[in-house]
Every structure is written in structure tokens, then in C-alpha cells.
Amino acid sequence: GYKPRWFTYFIGDAHIYENHVDMLKEQLTREPFEAPRLVLSDRIPDYAVTGKYEPEWLEKVEPSDFTLEGYQHHAHITAPMAV
């Protein structure tokens, strides 16, 4: 029942090496898959149901409390290490 409000992303050092251009071109030909759905564990209180803001669950959250449904990916693309 939680709704995301914003997403902040910072790219500190984005670049493409010459020996990676062919792999980049391959990546750009691929059609994106539908976005997966993030599912929170039932043990995490749902504000939409309880009407209570319970921030203390943040101290108890574990990686297993999050799952992705419908995640799909293309085959990997390998690139040589640029030195």
C-alpha cells in the first residue's frame, strides 16, 4: 500500500570506453521488459490498512522482507576490462 514519492539518483563518473562501444550498441537494440513489482513482507505494517505511522519497523526490516515479482532480464553482455 505504500506509494513512492520520489527517486533520487546521482551519477558521479559516467563514461564509455572505446572498446565498449559495440556492447553499448547491442544494449541499445534491446526492448525493455515490463518493470518488476516490489513486494513488501506482510510483517511490515501497512499504513493504508492500519492508519498508523510506525517508523520503528525500519529497525527490524531484513533483506528477506523485500521481493521482486515479474523480474526479467536479457542475456548478459560481456565487455573486456578497460585499463
C-alpha distances in whole Angstrom, upper triangle without the diagonal:
4,6,10,13,16,17,21,24,27,30,33,35,35,38,39,42,45,45,41,42,42,39,37,39,37,34,34,35,32,29,26,24,20,18,16,12,11,10,9,11,11,13,11,10,6,7,6,8,11,11,13,13,14,15,18,15,16,20,19,17,19,19,18,15,14,15,15,16,18,20,23,26,30,33,33,36,38,40,43,43,44,47
4,7,9,12,14,17,20,24,27,30,32,32,35,37,40,43,43,39,40,40,37,35,37,36,32,33,34,31,29,25,23,20,17,16,12,10,10,9,12,12,14,11,10,7,7,7,10,12,12,13,11,13,13,16,14,14,18,17,15,17,17,18,14,13,15,15,16,19,20,23,25,29,32,32,35,37,38,41,41,42,44
4,6,9,12,15,18,22,25,28,30,30,33,35,38,41,41,37,38,38,35,33,35,34,30,30,32,29,27,23,22,18,15,15,12,11,12,12,15,16,18,14,14,11,10,10,13,15,14,15,14,16,16,19,17,16,20,20,18,20,19,20,17,15,16,16,17,19,19,22,25,28,31,31,33,36,37,40,40,40,43
4,6,8,11,14,18,21,24,27,26,29,31,35,37,38,34,35,36,33,30,32,32,28,28,30,27,25,21,20,18,14,14,12,11,13,13,16,18,19,16,16,14,13,13,17,18,17,18,15,17,16,19,17,16,20,20,18,19,19,20,17,15,16,15,17,19,19,22,23,26,29,29,31,33,34,37,36,37,39
4,7,10,14,17,20,23,26,26,29,31,35,38,39,35,35,37,34,31,33,33,29,29,31,29,27,23,23,20,17,18,16,15,16,16,20,21,22,18,18,16,15,15,19,20,18,18,16,18,17,20,19,17,21,22,20,22,21,23,20,18,20,19,21,22,22,24,26,29,32,31,33,35,36,38,37,38,40
4,7,10,13,17,20,22,22,26,28,31,34,35,32,32,34,31,28,30,30,27,26,29,27,25,22,22,20,17,17,16,15,18,18,21,23,24,21,21,19,18,19,22,23,22,22,19,20,18,22,21,19,22,23,21,22,21,23,21,19,20,19,21,22,21,24,24,27,30,29,30,32,33,35,34,34,37
4,7,10,13,16,19,19,22,24,28,31,32,28,29,30,28,25,27,27,24,23,26,24,23,19,20,18,15,16,16,14,17,18,21,24,24,21,22,21,20,21,24,25,24,24,21,22,20,23,21,19,22,23,20,21,20,22,20,18,19,18,20,21,19,21,22,24,27,26,27,29,29,32,31,31,33
4,7,10,13,16,16,20,22,26,29,30,27,27,29,27,24,27,27,24,23,27,25,24,21,22,21,18,19,19,17,20,21,24,27,27,24,25,24,23,24,27,28,27,26,23,24,21,24,23,20,23,24,22,22,21,24,22,20,21,20,23,23,22,23,23,25,28,26,27,28,28,30,29,29,30
4,7,10,13,13,16,19,22,25,26,23,24,26,24,21,24,24,21,21,24,23,23,20,21,21,18,19,19,18,21,22,25,28,29,26,27,26,26,27,30,31,30,29,26,27,24,26,25,22,24,26,23,23,21,24,23,21,21,20,23,23,21,22,21,23,25,24,24,25,25,27,25,25,27
4,6,9,10,14,17,20,23,25,22,23,25,23,21,23,25,21,21,25,24,24,22,23,24,21,22,23,22,25,25,28,31,32,29,30,30,29,31,34,34,33,32,29,29,26,28,27,24,26,28,25,25,23,26,26,23,24,23,26,26,24,25,23,25,26,24,24,25,24,25,24,23,24
4,6,6,10,13,16,20,21,19,19,22,20,18,21,22,19,19,23,23,23,21,23,24,21,23,24,23,27,27,31,34,34,31,33,33,33,34,37,38,37,36,33,33,30,31,30,27,29,30,28,27,25,28,28,25,26,24,27,27,24,24,22,23,25,22,21,22,21,22,20,19,21
4,6,10,13,16,19,21,19,20,23,22,19,22,24,21,22,26,25,27,24,26,27,25,26,28,26,30,30,33,36,36,33,35,35,35,37,40,40,39,38,35,34,31,33,32,28,30,31,29,29,26,30,30,27,28,27,30,30,27,27,25,26,27,24,23,23,21,22,20,18,19
4,6,10,12,16,17,16,17,20,19,17,20,22,20,20,24,24,26,24,26,28,26,27,29,28,31,32,35,38,39,36,38,38,38,39,42,43,42,41,38,38,34,36,35,31,32,34,31,31,28,31,32,29,30,28,31,31,27,27,25,25,25,22,21,20,18,19,17,15,16
4,7,10,14,15,13,14,17,16,13,16,18,16,17,20,21,22,21,24,25,24,25,27,27,31,32,35,38,39,36,38,38,38,39,42,43,42,42,38,38,35,37,36,32,34,35,32,31,29,31,32,29,29,27,30,29,25,25,22,22,23,20,18,18,16,17,16,14,16
4,7,10,12,10,11,14,14,11,14,17,15,16,19,20,22,22,25,27,25,27,30,30,33,35,38,41,42,39,42,41,41,42,45,46,46,45,42,42,39,40,39,36,37,38,35,34,31,34,35,32,31,29,31,30,27,26,23,22,22,20,17,17,14,15,14,12,14
4,7,8,7,7,11,10,8,11,14,13,14,17,18,21,21,24,26,25,27,30,30,34,36,39,42,43,41,43,43,43,44,47,48,48,47,44,44,41,43,41,38,39,40,37,36,32,35,36,33,32,30,32,30,27,25,22,20,20,17,15,14,11,12,12,10,13
4,5,5,7,10,10,10,13,15,15,16,19,20,23,23,26,29,28,30,33,33,37,38,41,45,45,43,46,46,46,47,50,51,51,50,47,47,44,45,44,40,42,42,39,38,34,37,38,35,34,32,34,32,29,27,24,22,21,18,15,14,10,10,10,7,10
4,5,6,9,10,10,12,14,15,16,18,20,24,24,27,30,30,32,35,36,39,41,44,48,48,47,49,49,49,50,53,54,54,54,51,50,47,49,47,44,45,46,43,41,38,40,41,38,37,34,36,34,31,29,25,23,22,19,16,14,11,11,11,9,11
4,6,7,8,10,12,13,14,16,18,20,23,24,27,30,30,31,35,35,39,41,43,47,48,46,49,48,50,50,53,54,54,54,51,50,48,49,47,43,45,45,42,40,36,38,40,37,36,33,35,33,30,27,23,21,20,17,13,11,8,7,9,7,10
4,6,5,6,9,10,11,13,15,16,20,20,23,26,26,28,31,32,35,37,40,43,44,43,45,45,46,46,49,51,51,50,47,47,44,46,43,40,42,42,39,37,33,35,37,34,32,30,31,29,26,24,20,18,17,14,10,9,6,8,9,8,12
4,5,5,6,9,10,11,13,15,18,19,22,26,26,28,31,32,36,38,41,44,46,44,46,46,47,47,49,51,51,51,48,48,46,47,45,42,44,44,41,39,35,37,38,35,34,31,32,30,27,24,21,18,18,15,12,12,9,11,13,12,15
4,5,5,6,9,10,11,13,17,19,21,25,26,28,31,32,36,38,41,45,46,45,47,46,47,47,50,52,52,52,50,49,47,48,46,43,45,45,42,40,36,37,39,35,33,31,31,29,26,23,19,16,15,14,10,10,9,11,14,14,17
4,5,5,6,9,10,11,15,16,19,22,23,24,28,29,32,35,37,41,42,41,44,43,44,44,47,49,49,49,46,46,44,45,43,40,42,41,38,36,32,34,35,32,30,27,28,26,22,20,16,13,12,10,7,7,7,10,12,13,17
4,5,5,6,9,10,14,14,18,21,21,23,27,28,31,34,37,40,41,40,42,41,42,42,45,47,47,47,44,44,42,44,41,38,40,40,37,35,32,33,34,31,29,26,27,25,22,19,16,14,14,12,9,10,9,12,14,14,18
4,5,5,7,9,13,14,18,21,22,24,28,29,33,36,39,42,44,42,44,43,44,44,47,49,49,49,47,47,45,46,44,41,43,43,40,38,35,36,37,33,31,28,29,26,23,20,17,14,15,14,11,13,12,15,17,17,21
4,5,5,7,11,13,16,19,20,22,26,28,31,34,37,40,42,41,43,42,43,43,45,48,48,48,46,46,44,45,43,40,42,42,38,37,33,34,35,31,29,26,26,23,21,18,14,11,11,11,8,11,11,15,17,18,22
4,5,6,9,10,13,16,17,19,23,24,28,31,33,37,39,37,39,38,40,39,42,44,44,44,42,42,40,42,39,37,39,39,35,33,30,31,32,28,26,23,23,21,18,15,12,9,10,10,8,11,12,15,17,18,22
4,6,8,10,13,16,17,20,23,25,29,32,35,38,40,38,40,39,40,39,42,44,44,45,43,43,41,43,40,38,40,40,37,35,32,33,33,30,28,24,25,22,19,17,14,12,13,13,12,15,15,18,20,20,24
4,7,9,13,16,18,21,24,26,30,33,36,39,41,40,42,40,41,41,43,46,46,46,44,45,43,45,42,40,43,42,38,37,33,34,35,31,28,25,25,22,20,16,14,11,13,14,12,15,16,20,22,23,26
4,6,9,13,14,17,21,23,26,30,32,35,38,36,38,37,38,38,40,42,43,43,42,42,40,42,39,37,40,39,35,34,30,31,31,28,25,21,21,18,16,13,10,8,10,12,11,15,17,20,23,24,27
4,7,10,12,15,18,21,24,28,31,33,36,34,36,34,36,35,37,40,40,41,40,40,39,41,38,36,39,38,34,33,30,30,30,26,24,20,19,16,14,12,10,9,12,14,15,18,20,24,26,27,30
4,7,8,11,15,17,21,24,27,30,32,31,33,31,32,31,34,36,37,38,36,36,35,37,34,32,35,34,31,29,26,27,26,23,20,17,16,13,11,9,9,9,12,14,15,19,20,24,26,27,30
4,6,9,12,15,18,22,24,27,30,28,30,28,30,29,31,34,35,36,34,34,34,35,32,31,34,33,29,27,24,24,24,20,18,14,13,9,8,7,7,9,12,14,16,20,22,26,27,29,32
4,6,9,13,16,19,22,24,27,26,27,25,27,26,28,31,31,32,31,32,31,33,30,29,32,31,27,26,23,23,22,19,16,12,11,8,8,8,10,12,16,18,20,23,25,29,30,32,35
4,7,9,13,16,19,22,24,23,24,22,24,23,25,28,28,29,28,28,27,29,27,25,28,27,24,23,20,20,19,16,13,10,9,8,7,8,10,13,17,18,20,23,25,29,29,31,34
4,7,9,13,16,18,21,20,22,20,22,22,23,26,27,28,26,26,26,27,24,23,26,25,21,20,17,17,16,12,10,6,6,5,5,8,10,14,17,18,21,24,26,29,30,32,35
4,6,10,13,15,18,17,18,17,19,18,20,22,23,24,23,23,23,24,21,20,23,22,18,18,16,15,14,10,8,6,5,7,8,11,14,17,21,22,24,27,29,33,33,35,38
4,7,10,13,15,13,15,14,16,16,18,20,21,22,20,20,19,21,18,17,20,18,15,14,12,12,10,7,6,5,7,9,9,13,16,19,22,23,25,28,30,33,33,34,37
4,7,9,12,11,13,12,15,15,16,18,19,20,19,18,18,19,16,16,18,17,13,13,12,10,8,6,5,6,7,11,12,15,18,22,25,25,28,31,33,36,36,37,40
4,7,8,7,9,9,12,13,14,15,17,17,16,15,15,16,12,12,15,13,10,11,10,9,6,5,7,9,11,14,15,19,21,25,28,28,31,33,35,38,37,39,41
4,5,6,9,10,13,15,14,15,18,17,17,15,15,15,11,13,15,12,9,10,10,8,5,6,8,11,13,16,17,21,24,27,29,30,33,35,37,40,39,41,43
4,5,7,8,12,13,12,12,15,15,16,14,15,15,12,14,16,13,11,12,13,11,8,10,12,14,15,19,20,24,27,31,33,33,36,38,41,43,43,45,47
4,6,9,12,14,13,13,15,14,14,12,13,12,9,12,13,10,9,11,13,11,8,11,13,16,18,22,23,26,29,33,35,35,38,40,42,44,43,45,47
4,6,9,12,11,11,13,12,11,9,10,10,7,9,11,9,8,10,12,11,8,10,13,16,17,21,22,26,28,32,34,34,37,39,40,43,42,44,46
4,6,9,8,7,10,8,8,7,9,10,8,10,13,11,11,14,16,15,12,13,16,18,20,23,24,28,31,35,37,37,40,42,43,46,45,47,48
4,5,5,6,8,8,9,9,11,13,11,13,16,15,13,16,18,17,13,14,16,18,19,22,23,27,30,34,36,37,39,41,43,46,45,47,49
4,5,5,5,6,6,8,10,13,12,14,17,16,16,19,20,20,16,17,19,21,21,25,26,29,32,36,38,39,41,43,45,48,47,48,50
4,6,6,8,10,12,14,17,15,17,20,20,18,21,22,22,18,18,20,21,21,24,25,29,32,35,38,39,41,44,46,48,48,49,51
4,6,8,11,12,15,17,15,18,21,20,19,21,23,22,18,19,20,22,22,25,27,30,33,37,40,41,43,46,48,50,50,51,54
4,5,8,9,13,14,14,16,19,18,18,21,23,22,19,20,22,24,24,28,29,33,36,39,42,43,45,47,49,52,51,52,54
4,7,9,13,15,15,17,20,20,20,23,25,24,21,22,24,25,26,29,30,34,37,40,43,44,46,48,50,52,51,53,55
4,6,9,12,12,14,17,17,17,21,23,23,20,21,24,26,27,30,31,35,37,41,43,44,46,48,49,52,51,52,53
4,6,9,10,11,14,15,15,19,21,22,18,19,22,24,26,29,30,33,35,39,42,41,44,45,47,49,48,49,50
4,6,6,9,11,11,12,16,19,19,16,18,21,23,25,29,29,33,35,39,41,41,43,44,46,48,46,48,49
4,5,6,8,10,11,14,17,18,15,17,20,23,25,28,28,32,34,37,39,39,41,42,43,45,44,45,46
4,5,6,7,9,13,16,17,15,17,21,23,26,29,29,33,35,38,40,39,42,43,44,46,44,45,46
4,5,5,6,10,13,14,11,13,17,20,22,26,26,30,32,35,37,36,39,40,42,43,42,43,45
4,5,5,9,12,13,11,13,16,19,22,25,25,28,30,33,35,34,36,37,39,40,39,40,41
4,6,9,12,14,12,15,18,21,24,28,27,31,32,35,37,36,38,39,40,41,40,41,42
4,7,10,11,10,13,16,20,22,26,26,29,31,34,36,35,37,38,40,41,40,41,43
4,7,8,7,9,13,16,19,22,22,25,27,30,32,31,34,35,36,38,37,39,40
4,5,5,8,11,15,18,21,20,23,25,28,29,29,31,32,34,36,34,36,38
4,5,6,9,12,15,18,17,20,21,25,26,25,28,29,30,32,31,33,35
4,5,7,11,13,17,16,19,21,25,26,26,29,30,32,34,33,36,37
4,7,10,13,17,17,20,22,26,27,27,30,32,34,36,35,38,39
4,7,10,13,13,17,19,22,24,24,27,29,31,33,33,35,37
4,7,10,10,13,16,19,21,22,25,27,29,32,32,34,36
4,7,6,10,13,16,19,19,22,25,27,30,30,33,35
4,6,9,13,16,19,20,23,26,29,32,33,35,38
4,6,10,13,16,18,21,24,27,30,31,34,37
4,7,11,13,15,18,21,23,27,28,30,33
4,7,10,12,15,18,21,25,26,28,31
4,7,8,11,15,17,21,22,25,28
4,6,9,12,15,19,21,23,27
4,7,10,13,17,19,21,25
4,6,10,13,15,18,21
4,7,10,13,15,18
4,7,9,12,15
4,6,9,12
4,6,9
4,6
4
